[in-house]
Amino acid sequence: MRCNWCMQIVLRDISMLELLWPLLIPTSIRCHACEKRFAWIDGQTCCPSCGKHASAYCSDCQSWASAYPGFTLKHRGIFAYNEGMKDWLHQYKLMGDFRLREVVAADVKKALKTYRYDCLIPIPLSADRYNERGFNQVAAVLDTAAIAYQEWLLKPVSLVPLATLSKLERMAIQQPFSLVDGAEEEIKGKRILLIDDVYTSGRTLYHAAELIHSCQPASIESISFAR
């Protein structure tokens, strides 16, 4: 087998179950060196709202609580947004290396098994961004992991990259998302889980949650590959 990231040969023992049922052999595998580049978030010493490393509610979440007094979005990141994760995202998302969707597919599937939800909704790309990249980086990982999801959110136009904006500028951005026809009825009374690639300030996911909240779901949570 080869590492899904660096393509180095990985030697591992195959279990008896894998010999009997080859479909159990994992397709998402990282070599020891690449494995060390990722860091799981343990969830023990973090903001209870967004998962940021902190001993209490972080300043961002306190700002969101003031901006959205009607609901609180509970978020969890799977991996820390460290240098290894930044390198992987740059190569996968910005450089368009579609092969790298397999690197975290098994981890995402494992994390999602800890949630109870009715509908999993990935954050969409605008048509311009999708045509430029050729794929939605979140949906591609879900497809690889054979995880069902609902594409009920639309993003009609592209925005300036949030990383280039100040905190105040991000807070001032208008709602960029809309719902597909019929989504409101599907969402009402359901447990919704939003999923994105990276949670930085929370602006994107709070916009999505605000729109979903207007449809009267039973609950809204979110998860991201990195935090």
N, C-alpha and C positions, 0 to 999 in steps of 0.2 A: 504494500500500500504506500501511497505518497501523501505527504502533507498537503492539505488543500490550499495552503498559502504559498510556501516556498518550494513545493514540489520535491522536497527531500524524501528519500525512501524512509519509511517508518516500519520498524519491525515490531510486531506484537503477537502474543499468543492468541490463538483462536479457540474459543470455548467449544464444548461439546454441542451446546445448543446452536451455535453459529455453524458448526459442521453439518448439523441436521437440517437447519433452516438458514441457508445463506443470506436470505433477506434481512436477517438480524444483524449482519455485519455492518457496522456503521460506515456511512459514506462521507460523513463529516468528521475529519480527523486532523489534528495538528501535531507536528513534531514537538519534541521537548523544548527546543529553542523558541518556537512560535508560541507555544503554550505559555511560556514565561512572560510573554509580552502582554498577555491579557490578565486583568485582575477582576475577579468577581466582587460585586458589592455585597457585603454580608448583611446589611440592613440593621445591624445592632447599634451602631453609633451614628445615626443619621437623622436628618430632618424628617419628622413623621409624615410630612405632606409630600415632599418631592424626592426624598432619598439622598439629598446632598449630605456629605460628611459634615455633621454638626451635632451639637449636644441638645439642641432644641429647634424650634421653628426658625428657619433661616429668614434673612431680611427680604428676599424675593417673595417667599410665600406669605409673609406678613403684608407685603404690598398687594399681592393677588387677593388676599382675604379682604382687603379694603376695597379693591376694585370690583370684586365679585362676592358681595355679602350673601348672595342667594345660595351658593354651593361651595364646597371645597373639593378640589381635585386631588385625589390620592395617587401619587406617582411612584413608580419604582424603576430603577435602571438595572440592567443585567450586569453590565461591565462598567468599570470606572473609565472615564474619558481621559486615559493616560496617553503617553506617546505611542505605544503600540496600537491602541485603538484608533488614534488619529491617523497613523500611517495606513492602517487597514482601510479606514473610511476614505482616505484620500485616493488610494489606489482603486478601490471598488467603486466608489460613488463619483468622484471627480474625474478620474482617469478612465472610467468606464470598463474596468476589468470584471466582466460579468461572471467569470469563473469563481471569483472570490465570494459570491453569495453562499457557497457551500461551507465557508470557514466557520460561520456562527450558527448555521441552520439548526444543528442538534441542540445547541445551548438555548436558542430561542424556544424550540419545542419543549425542552425540559422546563424552562421558566413558565411557559404558558400553562403547563399542566397544574401549576399551583394556584391557578385562578378559577373562579366559577363565574362564567359569563355566558350570555346568550348570543351576543354579536361582537365580533372582532372587526374593528374598522381601522385600516391603515390610513395615515395622513397622505393625501393625494399630492401629485405634482400638477402644475399647470401644463396645458397642452404644449406650450413652447418648450418648457423644461423637459418634458417627457420626450419630445421629438429630438431634442438636443442630446439627451443621455441615452435614449433607446429603451429604458426600463425604469420602473419604480423600484428604488433600492430596498424598500421595506417589503412590498408585495413579492418581489423576486425571492427573498429569503423565505417567506411564508410558503410560496409555491414549492420551493426546494424541500422544505420540511413537511410538505403535504398537509398544511394547516388551512382549514377553510376560513374565509373572511368575506366581508361584505363591503363593496365599494359604493358607499352611500354618500360620501363627501366628494364635492367637486371643488377645484380651484381654478376659477375662470381666467385669472391673470397672474403673471409672474410678479414677484416682489423683489425689491432690493435685498440682497443677502443680509439676514439679521445680524450676522457677525460684524457688519460694517456700521451698525447703528448703536447709539448710546442707549442706556436703559430707558430714559425718558422718551426717546424716539420710538423705541420698540413698543412701549406702553400706548403710544398715540396711534399706532397703526390701526386702520379700519379693518373690519371683518373681511378676510380674504376668501372665505369658504361659502359654499352653498350646498343645498341638499338635492339629490336626484329626485325625480318625481316618484311619489309613493313612499319615500323613506320615512316621513314623519309617522305614518301609521305603523310601519314596521318597528320603529324605535320605541314607541310608546309602551311603557310598562316593562321594557327589557333591561337586562343588565348589560351595559355597554363597556367594552374595553377598547380604548384607543391605543394605537401602536405607532411609534415613530422611530427614526434611527438614532437621533441624539436629542436629549433634553439639556438645554443651556439655561436660558432665562425663564422658559415656560410659556413664552408668548404664543407660539404656534399651537401648542396643545390646549391652552386656555381659550383661544379663539375657537378651536374645534369643539371643546367641551361646552362653551357658551351656546353654540348652535345646537348641539345635541340636547342640552338641558332644556331648550325651548320646546322639545318634542315630548317632554315628560317621561323620561326613562325611569326605571326603577333605581338605577345607580349608574355612576360613571367613574371609571378608573382609567389609568393610563400606564403604559410601560414603554420603555425604549431600549434599544440595543446598548446605549451608553448614557452615562450621567456624569 
